[in-house]
């Protein structure tokens, strides 16, 4: 199994380290030719969604990645990556891949709670540590998208077919559960 990690901006190294720990091969996607490599899954990291969105277009990566997602490639977006995948962002007119039926709210925790840690249940996996950095949350999921985790009544993770999103950064903790969850999504698709 091989996973591509979008590496134009943001926290991509941490995802690579996490996959290394799990014995999963990965490579960085920096330019158009990287998209031609064989991959079983794709990670869109945290960072700044507006910057990543612009770079995706400038580097001609937007269309090929959009096609891969729409053709069913398993994709995992964390934080800004969640915003890149959301069909709607309630407080921002920009949309990017618009592939997962969720309504996200950008920088949703305001200034005081800009960054914080929490522990919460993640699907049937159990309680896991969650790190939030100027994070979005998910106001609602629709069209059979599934909420996987909530904190104080706000959805912070969701799944829809081949797509997984978290408002938090599992790659900044020691806990590998969410990456394993994504790897299972890839395995289940291929089986
Ligand atoms: N605030 C960033 C954005 O709007 C996301 C922050 C992050 O990825 N840690 O894109």
Boltz pocket constraint, residues with backbone or C-beta under 6 A from the ligand:
constraints:
  - pocket:
      binder: B
      contacts: [[A, 45], [A, 46], [A, 47], [A, 48], [A, 49], [A, 50], [A, 78], [A, 79], [A, 80], [A, 81], [A, 83], [A, 106], [A, 107], [A, 133], [A, 134], [A, 135], [A, 136]]
      max_distance: 6.0
